[in-house]
Amino acid sequence: MRINELISQFDIWTTNEEEDILKKLKQPRKLSSLSEHDQVRIAYLIRKSLVTKIGHKDPIVVANEKNQN
């Protein structure tokens, strides 16, 4: 039996606060335009591969499409 047969759905756990930030990131936004607290939360979301950071100098962040509900 394969693992894919045992697991019907795979979800990445997020807090309510992270869910709110993901809703804000439906459209690309500059990281510097967000509060410092949101920037820290976005760093966690980047590590979870739920958000993509584009660029090095004044980067833009956007939620990954395959993880949006």
ROLUM-715156 format. One line per field, with one value per residue: chain; x, y, z of N, C-alpha, C, O, CB in turn. Coordinates in Angstrom, 1 decimal. Glycine has a CB too. Layout:
BEGIN
chain	A|... .
n.x	X|... .
n.y	Y|... .
n.z	Z|... .
ca.x	X|... .
ca.y	Y|... .
ca.z	Z|... .
c.x	X|... .
c.y	Y|... .
c.z	Z|... .
o.x	X|... .
o.y	Y|... .
o.z	Z|... .
cb.x	X|... .
cb.y	Y|... .
cb.z	Z|... .
END
This chain:
BEGIN
chain	A|A|A|A|A|A|A|A|A|A|A|A|A|A|A|A|A|A|A|A|A|A|A|A|A|A|A|A|A|A|A|A|A|A|A|A|A|A|A|A|A|A|A|A|A|A|A|A|A|A|A|A|A|A|A|A|A|A|A|A|A|A|A|A|A|A|A|A|A .
n.x	0.8|0.5|1.6|0.2|-2.3|-3.2|-3.3|-5.7|-6.0|-3.8|-2.9|-1.4|-0.7|-2.0|-2.1|-4.9|-4.2|-2.2|-3.8|-5.3|-3.4|-2.6|-4.9|-4.7|-2.7|-3.5|-3.1|0.0|2.2|4.3|6.8|7.8|5.6|4.0|3.2|5.7|5.2|3.6|5.4|7.2|5.4|5.0|7.5|7.5|5.5|6.7|8.7|7.0|6.3|4.0|3.9|5.4|8.5|9.6|12.4|15.2|16.0|13.9|11.6|8.8|5.9|3.7|0.9|1.1|-0.5|-1.4|-1.9|-4.0|-7.3 .
n.y	-1.2|2.2|5.4|7.6|6.5|6.1|8.7|11.0|13.8|16.5|19.0|22.2|23.4|26.4|29.5|31.5|34.2|34.0|33.1|35.4|37.1|35.8|36.2|38.9|38.8|38.1|39.6|40.7|42.3|44.9|44.1|45.9|47.6|46.5|46.0|45.6|43.4|41.9|41.3|39.6|37.4|36.8|35.8|33.4|32.1|32.0|30.1|27.9|27.5|28.8|31.3|33.3|35.0|37.6|39.0|40.9|43.4|45.5|43.5|41.8|40.2|37.4|35.2|31.7|30.1|27.5|26.8|28.3|28.6 .
n.z	0.0|-0.8|0.4|-0.7|-1.1|1.4|2.5|2.0|1.8|2.1|4.2|5.0|8.2|9.4|11.3|12.5|12.1|10.2|8.1|7.6|6.6|4.3|2.8|2.3|0.5|-2.0|-4.3|-5.7|-3.4|-2.1|0.2|2.0|2.4|4.2|7.7|10.4|12.0|10.4|8.4|9.7|10.1|7.4|6.8|8.1|6.6|4.1|4.7|5.0|2.4|1.5|0.6|-1.9|-2.4|-4.4|-5.8|-4.5|-3.6|-2.0|-2.0|-3.6|-2.5|-2.7|-2.4|-2.9|-5.6|-5.8|-3.2|-2.3|-1.2 .
ca.x	0.0|1.3|1.2|-0.8|-3.5|-3.6|-3.6|-6.6|-5.8|-2.7|-3.0|-0.4|-1.4|-1.7|-2.9|-5.9|-3.5|-1.6|-4.8|-5.7|-2.3|-2.7|-6.0|-4.2|-1.7|-4.1|-2.4|1.4|2.4|5.7|7.1|8.0|4.4|3.3|3.8|6.8|4.6|3.1|6.6|7.6|4.5|5.2|8.7|7.0|4.7|7.7|9.3|6.0|6.1|2.7|4.1|6.6|9.1|10.2|13.4|16.1|16.0|12.5|11.0|7.4|5.4|2.4|0.5|1.1|-1.8|-1.8|-2.2|-5.1|-8.6 .
ca.y	0.0|3.4|6.5|8.4|5.8|6.3|10.1|11.5|15.2|17.0|20.5|22.8|24.1|27.9|30.2|32.5|35.4|33.7|33.0|36.8|37.6|35.1|36.8|40.2|38.6|37.6|40.4|41.0|43.5|45.1|43.6|47.1|48.3|45.8|46.2|44.8|42.2|41.1|40.9|38.4|36.3|36.4|35.0|32.0|31.6|31.7|28.8|26.9|27.5|29.3|32.6|33.5|36.3|37.9|40.0|41.0|44.8|45.8|42.4|41.7|38.9|36.9|33.9|30.7|29.8|26.1|26.7|29.1|27.9 .
ca.z	0.0|-0.9|1.2|-1.4|-1.0|2.8|2.8|1.0|1.8|2.8|4.4|5.8|9.3|9.5|12.3|11.9|11.7|8.9|7.1|7.3|5.8|3.0|2.1|1.9|-0.5|-3.3|-5.3|-5.3|-2.6|-1.6|1.6|2.8|2.6|5.3|9.1|10.8|12.5|9.2|7.7|10.4|9.8|6.0|6.8|8.5|5.5|3.1|5.1|4.8|1.0|1.2|0.0|-2.7|-2.4|-5.7|-5.8|-3.3|-3.1|-1.9|-2.7|-3.7|-2.0|-3.2|-2.0|-3.9|-6.2|-5.5|-1.8|-2.0|-1.3 .
c.x	0.9|0.8|0.1|-2.2|-4.1|-4.0|-4.4|-6.4|-4.6|-2.8|-1.8|-1.1|-1.0|-2.6|-3.9|-5.2|-2.8|-2.6|-5.3|-4.6|-2.3|-3.9|-5.6|-3.3|-2.2|-3.4|-1.0|1.5|3.9|5.8|7.2|6.7|3.6|4.0|4.9|6.3|4.2|4.3|7.2|6.7|4.7|6.5|8.4|6.3|5.6|8.3|8.3|5.7|4.6|2.7|5.4|7.2|9.9|11.1|14.2|16.0|14.5|11.6|9.4|7.0|4.0|2.2|0.6|-0.3|-2.2|-2.2|-3.4|-6.4|-9.7 .
c.y	1.2|4.5|7.4|7.8|6.0|7.8|10.7|13.0|15.6|18.5|20.9|23.6|25.5|28.4|31.1|33.7|35.2|33.6|34.4|37.4|37.0|35.8|38.2|40.0|38.0|38.3|40.6|42.3|43.7|44.8|44.8|47.8|47.6|46.1|45.3|43.4|41.3|40.6|39.6|37.2|35.8|35.5|33.6|31.4|31.2|30.3|27.7|26.7|27.9|30.7|32.6|34.9|36.5|39.1|40.1|42.4|45.2|44.8|42.5|40.3|38.6|35.5|32.9|30.3|28.4|25.9|27.5|28.3|28.7 .
c.z	0.0|0.0|0.6|-1.3|0.5|3.1|1.7|0.8|2.6|2.9|5.3|6.9|9.3|10.7|11.7|11.4|10.4|7.8|6.6|6.3|4.4|2.2|1.6|0.6|-1.8|-4.5|-4.8|-4.5|-2.2|-0.2|2.5|3.1|3.7|6.7|9.4|11.3|11.4|8.4|8.4|10.1|8.3|5.9|7.1|7.3|4.3|3.4|4.9|3.3|0.6|0.5|-0.8|-2.6|-3.7|-5.5|-4.5|-2.7|-3.1|-2.6|-2.7|-3.2|-2.5|-2.7|-3.2|-4.4|-5.8|-4.0|-1.4|-2.1|-2.0 .
o.x	1.9|-0.4|-0.8|-3.2|-5.3|-4.9|-4.0|-6.7|-4.4|-2.9|-1.3|-1.9|0.2|-3.7|-3.9|-5.6|-2.8|-2.3|-5.5|-5.0|-2.1|-3.7|-6.0|-3.1|-1.5|-3.2|-0.8|0.8|4.6|4.9|6.7|6.7|2.6|5.2|5.0|6.9|4.4|4.3|7.7|7.2|4.6|6.6|8.9|6.5|5.4|8.6|8.8|4.8|4.1|1.8|6.4|6.4|10.6|10.7|13.8|15.9|13.9|11.0|8.8|7.7|3.2|3.1|0.3|-1.1|-3.4|-2.8|-3.9|-6.5|-10.8 .
o.y	1.3|4.5|7.8|8.5|6.0|8.0|10.7|13.6|15.1|19.3|20.2|24.5|25.9|27.9|31.3|34.3|36.1|34.0|34.7|38.1|37.8|35.9|38.6|40.9|37.3|37.7|40.7|43.3|42.7|45.1|44.8|48.7|48.2|46.6|44.2|42.4|40.1|39.5|38.7|36.1|34.6|34.6|32.6|30.2|30.3|29.5|26.5|25.9|27.5|31.1|32.0|35.8|35.6|40.2|39.4|42.5|45.3|45.1|43.3|39.3|39.6|34.7|33.3|30.0|28.2|24.8|27.5|27.4|28.2 .
o.z	0.7|0.4|1.3|-1.3|0.7|3.9|0.5|-0.3|3.7|1.9|6.1|6.6|9.1|11.0|10.5|10.4|9.5|6.6|5.4|5.4|3.4|0.9|0.5|-0.2|-2.5|-5.5|-3.6|-4.9|-2.1|0.6|3.6|4.0|4.2|6.7|8.8|11.1|11.4|7.9|7.7|9.9|8.1|5.1|6.6|7.0|3.6|2.5|4.6|3.0|-0.4|-0.1|-0.4|-2.7|-4.1|-5.2|-3.5|-1.5|-4.2|-3.6|-1.9|-3.5|-2.7|-2.6|-4.3|-3.5|-5.5|-3.7|-0.2|-3.0|-2.1 .
cb.x	-1.0|1.3|2.4|-0.4|-3.4|-2.5|-2.2|-8.0|-7.1|-1.3|-4.3|0.6|-1.0|-2.0|-2.0|-6.9|-2.4|-0.8|-6.1|-5.8|-0.9|-3.0|-7.3|-3.4|-0.5|-5.6|-3.2|2.3|1.5|6.1|8.3|9.0|3.5|3.4|2.7|7.6|3.4|2.3|7.7|7.7|3.0|5.4|9.8|6.1|3.6|8.8|9.7|4.8|6.3|1.9|4.1|6.4|10.1|9.1|12.7|17.6|16.9|12.2|11.3|6.9|5.5|2.3|-0.9|2.0|-1.8|-0.6|-1.1|-5.2|-9.1 .
cb.y	0.0|3.9|7.4|8.5|4.3|5.9|10.9|11.2|15.9|16.7|20.8|23.6|23.4|28.6|31.0|32.8|35.8|32.4|32.3|37.6|37.4|33.6|37.0|40.8|37.8|37.8|41.7|41.0|43.5|46.6|42.7|48.0|48.2|44.3|46.2|45.5|42.5|41.9|42.0|38.6|36.8|37.6|35.6|32.1|32.6|32.8|28.9|27.2|26.1|29.4|33.7|33.1|36.5|38.1|41.3|40.7|45.7|47.2|41.1|42.0|38.8|37.0|33.9|29.5|29.9|25.1|27.0|30.3|27.6 .
cb.z	1.2|-2.4|1.6|-2.9|-1.3|3.7|2.9|1.3|2.2|2.0|5.1|5.0|10.6|8.2|13.3|13.0|12.8|9.0|7.6|8.5|6.4|3.1|3.0|3.0|0.0|-3.3|-5.6|-6.5|-1.3|-1.9|1.7|2.1|1.3|5.1|10.1|11.9|13.4|8.3|7.7|12.0|10.0|5.2|7.8|9.7|5.0|2.9|6.6|5.6|0.4|2.4|1.1|-4.2|-1.2|-6.8|-5.9|-3.7|-3.9|-2.5|-2.0|-5.2|-0.4|-4.8|-1.4|-3.4|-7.7|-5.8|-0.9|-3.0|0.1 .
END
